[in-house]
Amino acid sequence: MPSLWMAACYSLTVFKDALDSQAAHISALMEGVAQAPQLATSGSVGTQINTTV
């Protein structure tokens, strides 16, 4: 039974390391993504969409 417990602990450690690695990669990807462009707040282009004028 102790060997089964050790195998489970090892598997969880490997799983945690994999998740930590993925989190680091996702953080790096998200930092590299440009911010979404701001929507127009004035003018005639893009401010009167879906309105009844």
N, C-alpha and C positions, 0 to 999 in steps of 0.2 A: 504493500500500500504506500509506503513512503516514496517509492520510485514514481508512482502515478502522480502523487502530489508534486514532486519535483518537476516532472514533465509538464504539469499544468502551470506551475509557476514560471518555468522557462518559456512556455508558449505565450503566456500573458506578457512577459517582459519583451519578447520579440514583437508582439502585437502593439504594445505601447510605444516601442521605439519606432515602429513603422508609422504609427499615427502621428508621433512627434515630428518625424521627417516630412510627412505629407503636410502638416500644419506649417512648417517652415517654408516649404515650396509654395503653398497657397499664399502665404503672406508676401513672399517675394513677387509672385505674379500679380497680386492685387495692388502692390505699390507701383508696378510698372504700367498699370492700366490708366489711361488718361481719364480725367474727370468728364462726366457727361456734359455736353454743351447746355448752357442756360437757355431757357425758353424766352421768347420775345415778350417784352412787357409793354412796348410802345411801338407805334408805327402801324402800317397797314398789312405787313407781311407776317403771318403767323399769330396774329392776335385776335382774329375774328373767326376762328375755326369753330364750327358747330354752333353758330349763333344765328338768330333770326334778325337780320338787319333790314 
